[in-house]
Amino acid sequence: MINKNSNNNFIATLYELSQLSNPYYLFEFESDQTKTKYYNVIADVSTNKPRYNEFNLLEGTDPFNNEFELGSPGFYNYRVFEQVSSSNLNPTGLNVVEKGKMKLIDSTYEPSFQQHTVSPTTNVVYNPSQ
């Protein structure tokens, strides 16, 4: 779960499937609703990388500075790739080290609804015995 417009800690176990000795991690978030993909290179701030990997995330506009900008609140599939580059945002040919599901929450988000109006408003009842 990630909260929109706030700092978030994201913890994963990427070390066990990593093949590079000191990789940079490329994150791919794909919206379940729109199928739009968002890419970000996020720094690993963990103090015990063989045990866990920790990332501090802030929603923003700079994908190379631990910031990311996602769309509407909802569910996202995520994949994490290892790479040698600190600036590449293309996952083609990269090794996937984790996949999962993430929920983006926005406490200020209010969905809009359109009410369907029915015309005419006369109800008809079917009676098979008549």
Backbone atoms as SQL, in Angstrom:
CREATE TABLE atoms (id INTEGER PRIMARY KEY, chain TEXT, resi INTEGER, resn TEXT, atom TEXT, x REAL, y REAL, z REAL);
INSERT INTO atoms VALUES
  (1, 'A', 1, 'MET', 'N', 0.845, -1.164, 0.000),
  (2, 'A', 1, 'MET', 'CA', 0.000, 0.000, 0.000),
  (3, 'A', 1, 'MET', 'C', 0.900, 1.240, 0.000),
  (4, 'A', 2, 'ILE', 'N', 0.583, 2.159, -0.874),
  (5, 'A', 2, 'ILE', 'CA', 1.308, 3.419, -0.961),
  (6, 'A', 2, 'ILE', 'C', 0.304, 4.557, -0.867),
  (7, 'A', 3, 'ASN', 'N', 0.628, 5.545, -0.050),
  (8, 'A', 3, 'ASN', 'CA', -0.232, 6.713, 0.097),
  (9, 'A', 3, 'ASN', 'C', 0.225, 7.811, -0.848),
  (10, 'A', 4, 'LYS', 'N', -0.722, 8.346, -1.601),
  (11, 'A', 4, 'LYS', 'CA', -0.438, 9.419, -2.554),
  (12, 'A', 4, 'LYS', 'C', -0.093, 10.693, -1.787),
  (13, 'A', 5, 'ASN', 'N', 0.812, 11.490, -2.344),
  (14, 'A', 5, 'ASN', 'CA', 1.227, 12.783, -1.774),
  (15, 'A', 5, 'ASN', 'C', 1.858, 12.655, -0.392),
  (16, 'A', 6, 'SER', 'N', 2.607, 11.586, -0.150),
  (17, 'A', 6, 'SER', 'CA', 3.296, 11.446, 1.126),
  (18, 'A', 6, 'SER', 'C', 4.516, 10.561, 0.963),
  (19, 'A', 7, 'ASN', 'N', 5.388, 10.568, 1.981),
  (20, 'A', 7, 'ASN', 'CA', 6.549, 9.676, 1.987),
  (21, 'A', 7, 'ASN', 'C', 6.090, 8.262, 2.331),
  (22, 'A', 8, 'ASN', 'N', 6.661, 7.286, 1.648),
  (23, 'A', 8, 'ASN', 'CA', 6.293, 5.889, 1.848),
  (24, 'A', 8, 'ASN', 'C', 7.541, 5.042, 1.924),
  (25, 'A', 9, 'ASN', 'N', 7.545, 4.046, 2.781),
  (26, 'A', 9, 'ASN', 'CA', 8.602, 3.040, 2.808),
  (27, 'A', 9, 'ASN', 'C', 8.094, 1.806, 2.087),
  (28, 'A', 10, 'PHE', 'N', 8.889, 1.323, 1.161),
  (29, 'A', 10, 'PHE', 'CA', 8.549, 0.134, 0.390),
  (30, 'A', 10, 'PHE', 'C', 9.630, -0.889, 0.685),
  (31, 'A', 11, 'ILE', 'N', 9.255, -2.037, 1.225),
  (32, 'A', 11, 'ILE', 'CA', 10.231, -3.068, 1.594),
  (33, 'A', 11, 'ILE', 'C', 9.978, -4.314, 0.759),
  (34, 'A', 12, 'ALA', 'N', 11.045, -4.862, 0.208),
  (35, 'A', 12, 'ALA', 'CA', 10.952, -6.047, -0.643),
  (36, 'A', 12, 'ALA', 'C', 12.181, -6.924, -0.401),
  (37, 'A', 13, 'THR', 'N', 12.172, -8.109, -0.968),
  (38, 'A', 13, 'THR', 'CA', 13.332, -9.006, -0.902),
  (39, 'A', 13, 'THR', 'C', 13.846, -9.211, -2.319),
  (40, 'A', 14, 'LEU', 'N', 14.715, -8.325, -2.756),
  (41, 'A', 14, 'LEU', 'CA', 15.222, -8.346, -4.128),
  (42, 'A', 14, 'LEU', 'C', 16.587, -9.010, -4.236),
  (43, 'A', 15, 'TYR', 'N', 17.324, -9.051, -3.151),
  (44, 'A', 15, 'TYR', 'CA', 18.701, -9.556, -3.143),
  (45, 'A', 15, 'TYR', 'C', 18.790, -11.008, -3.607),
  (46, 'A', 16, 'GLU', 'N', 17.850, -11.828, -3.152),
  (47, 'A', 16, 'GLU', 'CA', 17.930, -13.269, -3.425),
  (48, 'A', 16, 'GLU', 'C', 17.815, -13.621, -4.904),
  (49, 'A', 17, 'LEU', 'N', 17.154, -12.805, -5.715),
  (50, 'A', 17, 'LEU', 'CA', 17.047, -13.072, -7.145),
  (51, 'A', 17, 'LEU', 'C', 17.947, -12.172, -7.993),
  (52, 'A', 18, 'SER', 'N', 18.657, -11.256, -7.352),
  (53, 'A', 18, 'SER', 'CA', 19.560, -10.362, -8.085),
  (54, 'A', 18, 'SER', 'C', 20.801, -11.123, -8.530),
  (55, 'A', 19, 'GLN', 'N', 21.222, -10.845, -9.754),
  (56, 'A', 19, 'GLN', 'CA', 22.427, -11.463, -10.304),
  (57, 'A', 19, 'GLN', 'C', 23.589, -10.481, -10.343),
  (58, 'A', 20, 'LEU', 'N', 23.308, -9.193, -10.239),
  (59, 'A', 20, 'LEU', 'CA', 24.353, -8.172, -10.230),
  (60, 'A', 20, 'LEU', 'C', 24.819, -7.932, -8.805),
  (61, 'A', 21, 'SER', 'N', 26.088, -7.543, -8.639),
  (62, 'A', 21, 'SER', 'CA', 26.623, -7.362, -7.289),
  (63, 'A', 21, 'SER', 'C', 26.135, -6.079, -6.619),
  (64, 'A', 22, 'ASN', 'N', 25.935, -5.016, -7.354),
  (65, 'A', 22, 'ASN', 'CA', 25.466, -3.755, -6.772),
  (66, 'A', 22, 'ASN', 'C', 24.479, -3.096, -7.743),
  (67, 'A', 23, 'PRO', 'N', 23.284, -3.678, -7.891),
  (68, 'A', 23, 'PRO', 'CA', 22.363, -3.200, -8.929),
  (69, 'A', 23, 'PRO', 'C', 21.615, -1.922, -8.554),
  (70, 'A', 24, 'TYR', 'N', 21.161, -1.238, -9.582),
  (71, 'A', 24, 'TYR', 'CA', 20.143, -0.204, -9.453),
  (72, 'A', 24, 'TYR', 'C', 18.828, -0.895, -9.772),
  (73, 'A', 25, 'TYR', 'N', 17.744, -0.442, -9.149),
  (74, 'A', 25, 'TYR', 'CA', 16.465, -1.095, -9.358),
  (75, 'A', 25, 'TYR', 'C', 15.507, -0.186, -10.121),
  (76, 'A', 26, 'LEU', 'N', 14.964, -0.739, -11.189),
  (77, 'A', 26, 'LEU', 'CA', 13.958, -0.056, -12.000),
  (78, 'A', 26, 'LEU', 'C', 12.591, -0.621, -11.615),
  (79, 'A', 27, 'PHE', 'N', 11.691, 0.253, -11.204),
  (80, 'A', 27, 'PHE', 'CA', 10.344, -0.139, -10.819),
  (81, 'A', 27, 'PHE', 'C', 9.383, 0.162, -11.964),
  (82, 'A', 28, 'GLU', 'N', 8.497, -0.785, -12.220),
  (83, 'A', 28, 'GLU', 'CA', 7.436, -0.600, -13.207),
  (84, 'A', 28, 'GLU', 'C', 6.110, -0.764, -12.479),
  (85, 'A', 29, 'PHE', 'N', 5.271, 0.266, -12.523),
  (86, 'A', 29, 'PHE', 'CA', 3.935, 0.214, -11.947),
  (87, 'A', 29, 'PHE', 'C', 2.938, 0.282, -13.100),
  (88, 'A', 30, 'GLU', 'N', 2.018, -0.684, -13.162),
  (89, 'A', 30, 'GLU', 'CA', 1.004, -0.692, -14.221),
  (90, 'A', 30, 'GLU', 'C', -0.380, -0.632, -13.597),
  (91, 'A', 31, 'SER', 'N', -1.146, 0.390, -13.969),
  (92, 'A', 31, 'SER', 'CA', -2.488, 0.580, -13.441),
  (93, 'A', 31, 'SER', 'C', -3.415, -0.523, -13.924),
  (94, 'A', 32, 'ASP', 'N', -4.149, -1.148, -13.001),
  (95, 'A', 32, 'ASP', 'CA', -5.144, -2.153, -13.387),
  (96, 'A', 32, 'ASP', 'C', -6.257, -1.528, -14.210),
  (97, 'A', 33, 'GLN', 'N', -6.576, -0.272, -13.911),
  (98, 'A', 33, 'GLN', 'CA', -7.707, 0.379, -14.565),
  (99, 'A', 33, 'GLN', 'C', -7.368, 0.885, -15.962),
  (100, 'A', 34, 'THR', 'N', -6.247, 1.575, -16.107),
  (101, 'A', 34, 'THR', 'CA', -5.924, 2.209, -17.388),
  (102, 'A', 34, 'THR', 'C', -4.879, 1.456, -18.198),
  (103, 'A', 35, 'LYS', 'N', -4.174, 0.515, -17.572),
  (104, 'A', 35, 'LYS', 'CA', -3.065, -0.237, -18.192),
  (105, 'A', 35, 'LYS', 'C', -1.878, 0.667, -18.529),
  (106, 'A', 36, 'THR', 'N', -1.846, 1.875, -17.989),
  (107, 'A', 36, 'THR', 'CA', -0.717, 2.784, -18.169),
  (108, 'A', 36, 'THR', 'C', 0.445, 2.313, -17.299),
  (109, 'A', 37, 'LYS', 'N', 1.660, 2.350, -17.859),
  (110, 'A', 37, 'LYS', 'CA', 2.854, 1.929, -17.122),
  (111, 'A', 37, 'LYS', 'C', 3.678, 3.153, -16.732),
  (112, 'A', 38, 'TYR', 'N', 4.201, 3.118, -15.517),
  (113, 'A', 38, 'TYR', 'CA', 5.045, 4.178, -14.968),
  (114, 'A', 38, 'TYR', 'C', 6.366, 3.544, -14.560),
  (115, 'A', 39, 'TYR', 'N', 7.488, 4.193, -14.899),
  (116, 'A', 39, 'TYR', 'CA', 8.818, 3.650, -14.605),
  (117, 'A', 39, 'TYR', 'C', 9.595, 4.609, -13.722),
  (118, 'A', 40, 'ASN', 'N', 10.351, 4.043, -12.777),
  (119, 'A', 40, 'ASN', 'CA', 11.133, 4.836, -11.843),
  (120, 'A', 40, 'ASN', 'C', 12.367, 4.079, -11.399),
  (121, 'A', 41, 'VAL', 'N', 13.484, 4.778, -11.294),
  (122, 'A', 41, 'VAL', 'CA', 14.693, 4.225, -10.685),
  (123, 'A', 41, 'VAL', 'C', 14.716, 4.752, -9.255),
  (124, 'A', 42, 'ILE', 'N', 14.710, 3.823, -8.287),
  (125, 'A', 42, 'ILE', 'CA', 14.597, 4.214, -6.884),
  (126, 'A', 42, 'ILE', 'C', 15.782, 3.638, -6.116),
  (127, 'A', 43, 'ALA', 'N', 16.414, 4.474, -5.298),
  (128, 'A', 43, 'ALA', 'CA', 17.606, 4.070, -4.552),
  (129, 'A', 43, 'ALA', 'C', 17.256, 3.141, -3.396),
  (130, 'A', 44, 'ASP', 'N', 18.073, 2.120, -3.225),
  (131, 'A', 44, 'ASP', 'CA', 17.933, 1.165, -2.126),
  (132, 'A', 44, 'ASP', 'C', 18.625, 1.759, -0.895),
  (133, 'A', 45, 'VAL', 'N', 17.875, 1.985, 0.181),
  (134, 'A', 45, 'VAL', 'CA', 18.437, 2.587, 1.394),
  (135, 'A', 45, 'VAL', 'C', 18.569, 1.576, 2.532),
  (136, 'A', 46, 'SER', 'N', 18.451, 0.300, 2.215),
  (137, 'A', 46, 'SER', 'CA', 18.521, -0.743, 3.236),
  (138, 'A', 46, 'SER', 'C', 19.914, -0.817, 3.865),
  (139, 'A', 47, 'THR', 'N', 19.935, -1.129, 5.149),
  (140, 'A', 47, 'THR', 'CA', 21.207, -1.318, 5.848),
  (141, 'A', 47, 'THR', 'C', 21.601, -2.793, 5.922),
  (142, 'A', 48, 'ASN', 'N', 20.703, -3.683, 5.473),
  (143, 'A', 48, 'ASN', 'CA', 20.968, -5.121, 5.507),
  (144, 'A', 48, 'ASN', 'C', 20.399, -5.764, 4.239),
  (145, 'A', 49, 'LYS', 'N', 21.022, -5.460, 3.094),
  (146, 'A', 49, 'LYS', 'CA', 20.495, -5.867, 1.788),
  (147, 'A', 49, 'LYS', 'C', 20.318, -7.372, 1.606),
  (148, 'A', 50, 'PRO', 'N', 21.164, -8.237, 2.181),
  (149, 'A', 50, 'PRO', 'CA', 20.884, -9.673, 2.045),
  (150, 'A', 50, 'PRO', 'C', 19.580, -10.093, 2.740),
  (151, 'A', 51, 'ARG', 'N', 19.138, -9.322, 3.692),
  (152, 'A', 51, 'ARG', 'CA', 17.912, -9.645, 4.439),
  (153, 'A', 51, 'ARG', 'C', 16.674, -9.001, 3.827),
  (154, 'A', 52, 'TYR', 'N', 16.772, -7.720, 3.431),
  (155, 'A', 52, 'TYR', 'CA', 15.640, -6.990, 2.854),
  (156, 'A', 52, 'TYR', 'C', 16.159, -5.767, 2.103),
  (157, 'A', 53, 'ASN', 'N', 15.329, -5.249, 1.218),
  (158, 'A', 53, 'ASN', 'CA', 15.642, -4.023, 0.488),
  (159, 'A', 53, 'ASN', 'C', 14.577, -2.995, 0.841),
  (160, 'A', 54, 'GLU', 'N', 15.021, -1.793, 1.186),
  (161, 'A', 54, 'GLU', 'CA', 14.095, -0.736, 1.603),
  (162, 'A', 54, 'GLU', 'C', 14.232, 0.457, 0.673),
  (163, 'A', 55, 'PHE', 'N', 13.095, 1.010, 0.304),
  (164, 'A', 55, 'PHE', 'CA', 13.052, 2.146, -0.599),
  (165, 'A', 55, 'PHE', 'C', 12.142, 3.213, -0.003),
  (166, 'A', 56, 'ASN', 'N', 12.598, 4.465, -0.029),
  (167, 'A', 56, 'ASN', 'CA', 11.766, 5.589, 0.386),
  (168, 'A', 56, 'ASN', 'C', 11.197, 6.224, -0.873),
  (169, 'A', 57, 'LEU', 'N', 9.876, 6.272, -0.945),
  (170, 'A', 57, 'LEU', 'CA', 9.194, 6.768, -2.129),
  (171, 'A', 57, 'LEU', 'C', 8.429, 8.040, -1.809),
  (172, 'A', 58, 'LEU', 'N', 8.478, 8.973, -2.723),
  (173, 'A', 58, 'LEU', 'CA', 7.711, 10.202, -2.611),
  (174, 'A', 58, 'LEU', 'C', 7.082, 10.462, -3.956),
  (175, 'A', 59, 'GLU', 'N', 5.783, 10.651, -3.974),
  (176, 'A', 59, 'GLU', 'CA', 5.166, 10.953, -5.256),
  (177, 'A', 59, 'GLU', 'C', 5.632, 12.331, -5.701),
  (178, 'A', 60, 'GLY', 'N', 6.126, 12.424, -6.924),
  (179, 'A', 60, 'GLY', 'CA', 6.643, 13.667, -7.474),
  (180, 'A', 60, 'GLY', 'C', 6.830, 13.531, -8.965),
  (181, 'A', 61, 'THR', 'N', 7.751, 14.290, -9.512),
  (182, 'A', 61, 'THR', 'CA', 7.915, 14.288, -10.962),
  (183, 'A', 61, 'THR', 'C', 9.298, 13.871, -11.430),
  (184, 'A', 62, 'ASP', 'N', 10.221, 13.575, -10.517),
  (185, 'A', 62, 'ASP', 'CA', 11.585, 13.218, -10.903),
  (186, 'A', 62, 'ASP', 'C', 11.808, 11.718, -10.695),
  (187, 'A', 63, 'PRO', 'N', 11.711, 10.908, -11.777),
  (188, 'A', 63, 'PRO', 'CA', 11.829, 9.464, -11.604),
  (189, 'A', 63, 'PRO', 'C', 13.229, 8.984, -11.221),
  (190, 'A', 64, 'PHE', 'N', 14.235, 9.859, -11.211),
  (191, 'A', 64, 'PHE', 'CA', 15.598, 9.463, -10.834),
  (192, 'A', 64, 'PHE', 'C', 15.961, 9.951, -9.439),
  (193, 'A', 65, 'ASN', 'N', 15.012, 10.536, -8.724),
  (194, 'A', 65, 'ASN', 'CA', 15.290, 11.076, -7.401),
  (195, 'A', 65, 'ASN', 'C', 14.315, 10.508, -6.372),
  (196, 'A', 66, 'ASN', 'N', 14.076, 9.188, -6.445),
  (197, 'A', 66, 'ASN', 'CA', 13.180, 8.478, -5.530),
  (198, 'A', 66, 'ASN', 'C', 11.758, 9.021, -5.549),
  (199, 'A', 67, 'GLU', 'N', 11.410, 9.776, -6.570),
  (200, 'A', 67, 'GLU', 'CA', 10.057, 10.288, -6.707),
  (201, 'A', 67, 'GLU', 'C', 9.351, 9.529, -7.819),
  (202, 'A', 68, 'PHE', 'N', 8.066, 9.460, -7.730),
  (203, 'A', 68, 'PHE', 'CA', 7.303, 8.866, -8.807),
  (204, 'A', 68, 'PHE', 'C', 5.951, 9.541, -8.881),
  (205, 'A', 69, 'GLU', 'N', 5.383, 9.530, -10.052),
  (206, 'A', 69, 'GLU', 'CA', 4.075, 10.131, -10.249),
  (207, 'A', 69, 'GLU', 'C', 3.179, 9.078, -10.882),
  (208, 'A', 70, 'LEU', 'N', 2.158, 8.684, -10.149),
  (209, 'A', 70, 'LEU', 'CA', 1.225, 7.684, -10.645),
  (210, 'A', 70, 'LEU', 'C', -0.104, 8.361, -10.953),
  (211, 'A', 71, 'GLY', 'N', -0.973, 7.634, -11.590),
  (212, 'A', 71, 'GLY', 'CA', -2.284, 8.164, -11.955),
  (213, 'A', 71, 'GLY', 'C', -3.253, 8.116, -10.787),
  (214, 'A', 72, 'SER', 'N', -4.450, 7.713, -11.096),
  (215, 'A', 72, 'SER', 'CA', -5.533, 7.675, -10.110),
  (216, 'A', 72, 'SER', 'C', -5.310, 6.600, -9.062),
  (217, 'A', 73, 'PRO', 'N', -5.899, 6.778, -7.894),
  (218, 'A', 73, 'PRO', 'CA', -5.838, 5.752, -6.867),
  (219, 'A', 73, 'PRO', 'C', -6.444, 4.448, -7.377),
  (220, 'A', 74, 'GLY', 'N', -5.960, 3.356, -6.842),
  (221, 'A', 74, 'GLY', 'CA', -6.452, 2.039, -7.242),
  (222, 'A', 74, 'GLY', 'C', -5.345, 1.021, -7.157),
  (223, 'A', 75, 'PHE', 'N', -5.536, -0.095, -7.825),
  (224, 'A', 75, 'PHE', 'CA', -4.562, -1.180, -7.777),
  (225, 'A', 75, 'PHE', 'C', -3.607, -1.116, -8.959),
  (226, 'A', 76, 'TYR', 'N', -2.349, -1.468, -8.675),
  (227, 'A', 76, 'TYR', 'CA', -1.291, -1.480, -9.677),
  (228, 'A', 76, 'TYR', 'C', -0.525, -2.793, -9.557),
  (229, 'A', 77, 'ASN', 'N', -0.153, -3.375, -10.693),
  (230, 'A', 77, 'ASN', 'CA', 0.813, -4.465, -10.698),
  (231, 'A', 77, 'ASN', 'C', 2.184, -3.815, -10.735),
  (232, 'A', 78, 'TYR', 'N', 3.126, -4.378, -10.005),
  (233, 'A', 78, 'TYR', 'CA', 4.477, -3.833, -10.083),
  (234, 'A', 78, 'TYR', 'C', 5.464, -4.942, -10.396),
  (235, 'A', 79, 'ARG', 'N', 6.526, -4.554, -11.078),
  (236, 'A', 79, 'ARG', 'CA', 7.666, -5.436, -11.336),
  (237, 'A', 79, 'ARG', 'C', 8.917, -4.628, -11.039),
  (238, 'A', 80, 'VAL', 'N', 9.915, -5.303, -10.475),
  (239, 'A', 80, 'VAL', 'CA', 11.191, -4.660, -10.162),
  (240, 'A', 80, 'VAL', 'C', 12.269, -5.373, -10.978),
  (241, 'A', 81, 'PHE', 'N', 13.066, -4.579, -11.684),
  (242, 'A', 81, 'PHE', 'CA', 14.147, -5.093, -12.524),
  (243, 'A', 81, 'PHE', 'C', 15.475, -4.638, -11.945),
  (244, 'A', 82, 'GLU', 'N', 16.500, -5.470, -12.070),
  (245, 'A', 82, 'GLU', 'CA', 17.849, -5.041, -11.688),
  (246, 'A', 82, 'GLU', 'C', 18.570, -4.580, -12.948),
  (247, 'A', 83, 'GLN', 'N', 19.482, -3.604, -12.774),
  (248, 'A', 83, 'GLN', 'CA', 20.243, -3.081, -13.901),
  (249, 'A', 83, 'GLN', 'C', 21.518, -2.409, -13.412),
  (250, 'A', 84, 'VAL', 'N', 22.428, -2.153, -14.338),
  (251, 'A', 84, 'VAL', 'CA', 23.684, -1.482, -14.001),
  (252, 'A', 84, 'VAL', 'C', 23.563, 0.028, -14.141),
  (253, 'A', 85, 'SER', 'N', 22.538, 0.500, -14.827),
  (254, 'A', 85, 'SER', 'CA', 22.359, 1.929, -15.091),
  (255, 'A', 85, 'SER', 'C', 21.516, 2.584, -14.007),
  (256, 'A', 86, 'SER', 'N', 21.860, 3.811, -13.670),
  (257, 'A', 86, 'SER', 'CA', 21.068, 4.579, -12.711),
  (258, 'A', 86, 'SER', 'C', 20.060, 5.484, -13.411),
  (259, 'A', 87, 'SER', 'N', 20.018, 5.430, -14.753),
  (260, 'A', 87, 'SER', 'CA', 19.127, 6.330, -15.477),
  (261, 'A', 87, 'SER', 'C', 18.245, 5.651, -16.524),
  (262, 'A', 88, 'ASN', 'N', 18.412, 4.370, -16.752),
  (263, 'A', 88, 'ASN', 'CA', 17.622, 3.673, -17.764),
  (264, 'A', 88, 'ASN', 'C', 16.192, 3.440, -17.277),
  (265, 'A', 89, 'LEU', 'N', 15.207, 3.802, -18.106),
  (266, 'A', 89, 'LEU', 'CA', 13.807, 3.565, -17.773),
  (267, 'A', 89, 'LEU', 'C', 13.155, 2.554, -18.710),
  (268, 'A', 90, 'ASN', 'N', 13.961, 1.793, -19.459),
  (269, 'A', 90, 'ASN', 'CA', 13.450, 0.799, -20.391),
  (270, 'A', 90, 'ASN', 'C', 13.748, -0.605, -19.847),
  (271, 'A', 91, 'PRO', 'N', 12.722, -1.401, -19.549),
  (272, 'A', 91, 'PRO', 'CA', 12.947, -2.715, -18.942),
  (273, 'A', 91, 'PRO', 'C', 13.333, -3.816, -19.929),
  (274, 'A', 92, 'THR', 'N', 13.392, -3.518, -21.212),
  (275, 'A', 92, 'THR', 'CA', 13.686, -4.539, -22.216),
  (276, 'A', 92, 'THR', 'C', 15.020, -5.216, -21.923),
  (277, 'A', 93, 'GLY', 'N', 15.000, -6.545, -21.800),
  (278, 'A', 93, 'GLY', 'CA', 16.205, -7.328, -21.573),
  (279, 'A', 93, 'GLY', 'C', 16.697, -7.373, -20.146),
  (280, 'A', 94, 'LEU', 'N', 16.008, -6.740, -19.223),
  (281, 'A', 94, 'LEU', 'CA', 16.459, -6.715, -17.821),
  (282, 'A', 94, 'LEU', 'C', 15.879, -7.898, -17.041),
  (283, 'A', 95, 'ASN', 'N', 16.584, -8.294, -15.999),
  (284, 'A', 95, 'ASN', 'CA', 16.187, -9.399, -15.137),
  (285, 'A', 95, 'ASN', 'C', 15.145, -8.932, -14.118),
  (286, 'A', 96, 'VAL', 'N', 13.995, -9.614, -14.082),
  (287, 'A', 96, 'VAL', 'CA', 12.946, -9.320, -13.092),
  (288, 'A', 96, 'VAL', 'C', 13.323, -9.978, -11.772),
  (289, 'A', 97, 'VAL', 'N', 13.333, -9.191, -10.684),
  (290, 'A', 97, 'VAL', 'CA', 13.679, -9.740, -9.373),
  (291, 'A', 97, 'VAL', 'C', 12.484, -9.787, -8.420),
  (292, 'A', 98, 'GLU', 'N', 11.372, -9.142, -8.778),
  (293, 'A', 98, 'GLU', 'CA', 10.163, -9.231, -7.957),
  (294, 'A', 98, 'GLU', 'C', 8.961, -8.752, -8.741),
  (295, 'A', 99, 'LYS', 'N', 7.816, -9.388, -8.452),
  (296, 'A', 99, 'LYS', 'CA', 6.522, -8.985, -9.013),
  (297, 'A', 99, 'LYS', 'C', 5.526, -8.931, -7.874),
  (298, 'A', 100, 'GLY', 'N', 4.541, -8.064, -7.994),
  (299, 'A', 100, 'GLY', 'CA', 3.531, -8.013, -6.950),
  (300, 'A', 100, 'GLY', 'C', 2.396, -7.078, -7.285),
  (301, 'A', 101, 'LYS', 'N', 1.556, -6.834, -6.297),
  (302, 'A', 101, 'LYS', 'CA', 0.391, -5.979, -6.415),
  (303, 'A', 101, 'LYS', 'C', 0.504, -4.884, -5.381),
  (304, 'A', 102, 'MET', 'N', 0.157, -3.661, -5.780),
  (305, 'A', 102, 'MET', 'CA', 0.256, -2.505, -4.899),
  (306, 'A', 102, 'MET', 'C', -1.041, -1.722, -4.978),
  (307, 'A', 103, 'LYS', 'N', -1.463, -1.165, -3.866),
  (308, 'A', 103, 'LYS', 'CA', -2.655, -0.324, -3.839),
  (309, 'A', 103, 'LYS', 'C', -2.235, 1.111, -3.562),
  (310, 'A', 104, 'LEU', 'N', -2.637, 2.019, -4.431),
  (311, 'A', 104, 'LEU', 'CA', -2.380, 3.444, -4.260),
  (312, 'A', 104, 'LEU', 'C', -3.608, 4.073, -3.624),
  (313, 'A', 105, 'ILE', 'N', -3.406, 4.722, -2.491),
  (314, 'A', 105, 'ILE', 'CA', -4.501, 5.325, -1.738),
  (315, 'A', 105, 'ILE', 'C', -4.344, 6.841, -1.761),
  (316, 'A', 106, 'ASP', 'N', -5.456, 7.533, -2.014),
  (317, 'A', 106, 'ASP', 'CA', -5.475, 8.994, -1.971),
  (318, 'A', 106, 'ASP', 'C', -6.655, 9.402, -1.105),
  (319, 'A', 107, 'SER', 'N', -6.365, 9.925, 0.081),
  (320, 'A', 107, 'SER', 'CA', -7.439, 10.282, 1.011),
  (321, 'A', 107, 'SER', 'C', -8.256, 11.471, 0.527),
  (322, 'A', 108, 'THR', 'N', -7.735, 12.243, -0.437),
  (323, 'A', 108, 'THR', 'CA', -8.471, 13.401, -0.941),
  (324, 'A', 108, 'THR', 'C', -9.269, 13.081, -2.207),
  (325, 'A', 109, 'TYR', 'N', -9.127, 11.874, -2.712),
  (326, 'A', 109, 'TYR', 'CA', -9.792, 11.498, -3.962),
  (327, 'A', 109, 'TYR', 'C', -11.270, 11.230, -3.734),
  (328, 'A', 110, 'GLU', 'N', -12.100, 11.861, -4.543),
  (329, 'A', 110, 'GLU', 'CA', -13.535, 11.611, -4.505),
  (330, 'A', 110, 'GLU', 'C', -13.971, 11.207, -5.901),
  (331, 'A', 111, 'PRO', 'N', -14.372, 9.952, -6.072),
  (332, 'A', 111, 'PRO', 'CA', -14.785, 9.516, -7.403),
  (333, 'A', 111, 'PRO', 'C', -16.068, 10.212, -7.830),
  (334, 'A', 112, 'SER', 'N', -16.214, 10.415, -9.121),
  (335, 'A', 112, 'SER', 'CA', -17.439, 11.023, -9.633),
  (336, 'A', 112, 'SER', 'C', -18.307, 9.940, -10.265),
  (337, 'A', 113, 'PHE', 'N', -19.600, 10.086, -10.106),
  (338, 'A', 113, 'PHE', 'CA', -20.546, 9.113, -10.623),
  (339, 'A', 113, 'PHE', 'C', -21.577, 9.833, -11.471),
  (340, 'A', 114, 'GLN', 'N', -22.068, 9.144, -12.487),
  (341, 'A', 114, 'GLN', 'CA', -23.161, 9.661, -13.282),
  (342, 'A', 114, 'GLN', 'C', -24.376, 8.797, -13.004),
  (343, 'A', 115, 'GLN', 'N', -25.459, 9.437, -12.618),
  (344, 'A', 115, 'GLN', 'CA', -26.669, 8.685, -12.336),
  (345, 'A', 115, 'GLN', 'C', -27.417, 8.456, -13.642),
  (346, 'A', 116, 'HIS', 'N', -27.866, 7.245, -13.799),
  (347, 'A', 116, 'HIS', 'CA', -28.633, 6.880, -14.989),
  (348, 'A', 116, 'HIS', 'C', -30.095, 7.214, -14.749),
  (349, 'A', 117, 'THR', 'N', -30.691, 7.938, -15.670),
  (350, 'A', 117, 'THR', 'CA', -32.110, 8.258, -15.544),
  (351, 'A', 117, 'THR', 'C', -32.899, 7.377, -16.507),
  (352, 'A', 118, 'VAL', 'N', -34.019, 6.874, -16.024),
  (353, 'A', 118, 'VAL', 'CA', -34.860, 5.985, -16.813),
  (354, 'A', 118, 'VAL', 'C', -36.091, 6.750, -17.273),
  (355, 'A', 119, 'SER', 'N', -36.402, 6.623, -18.539),
  (356, 'A', 119, 'SER', 'CA', -37.585, 7.273, -19.067),
  (357, 'A', 119, 'SER', 'C', -38.278, 6.289, -19.987),
  (358, 'A', 120, 'PRO', 'N', -39.498, 6.022, -19.933),
  (359, 'A', 120, 'PRO', 'CA', -40.493, 6.545, -18.994),
  (360, 'A', 120, 'PRO', 'C', -40.369, 5.865, -17.632),
  (361, 'A', 121, 'THR', 'N', -41.032, 6.436, -16.661),
  (362, 'A', 121, 'THR', 'CA', -40.942, 5.910, -15.305),
  (363, 'A', 121, 'THR', 'C', -42.129, 5.019, -14.939),
  (364, 'A', 122, 'THR', 'N', -42.887, 4.583, -15.917),
  (365, 'A', 122, 'THR', 'CA', -44.009, 3.683, -15.668),
  (366, 'A', 122, 'THR', 'C', -43.500, 2.251, -15.607),
  (367, 'A', 123, 'ASN', 'N', -43.832, 1.567, -14.537),
  (368, 'A', 123, 'ASN', 'CA', -43.426, 0.182, -14.372),
  (369, 'A', 123, 'ASN', 'C', -44.492, -0.746, -14.937),
  (370, 'A', 124, 'VAL', 'N', -44.095, -1.780, -15.621),
  (371, 'A', 124, 'VAL', 'CA', -45.010, -2.761, -16.187),
  (372, 'A', 124, 'VAL', 'C', -44.732, -4.094, -15.519),
  (373, 'A', 125, 'VAL', 'N', -45.796, -4.762, -15.037),
  (374, 'A', 125, 'VAL', 'CA', -45.655, -6.043, -14.361),
  (375, 'A', 125, 'VAL', 'C', -46.181, -7.116, -15.298),
  (376, 'A', 126, 'TYR', 'N', -45.445, -8.145, -15.486),
  (377, 'A', 126, 'TYR', 'CA', -45.848, -9.263, -16.329),
  (378, 'A', 126, 'TYR', 'C', -46.579, -10.290, -15.484),
  (379, 'A', 127, 'ASN', 'N', -47.751, -10.672, -15.909),
  (380, 'A', 127, 'ASN', 'CA', -48.518, -11.695, -15.209),
  (381, 'A', 127, 'ASN', 'C', -48.850, -12.770, -16.235),
  (382, 'A', 128, 'PRO', 'N', -48.212, -13.949, -16.175),
  (383, 'A', 128, 'PRO', 'CA', -48.409, -14.978, -17.216),
  (384, 'A', 128, 'PRO', 'C', -49.801, -15.606, -17.229),
  (385, 'A', 129, 'SER', 'N', -50.597, -15.472, -16.189),
  (386, 'A', 129, 'SER', 'CA', -51.925, -16.105, -16.157),
  (387, 'A', 129, 'SER', 'C', -52.991, -15.277, -16.856),
  (388, 'A', 130, 'GLN', 'N', -52.702, -14.105, -17.296),
  (389, 'A', 130, 'GLN', 'CA', -53.710, -13.255, -17.943),
  (390, 'A', 130, 'GLN', 'C', -53.603, -13.317, -19.441);
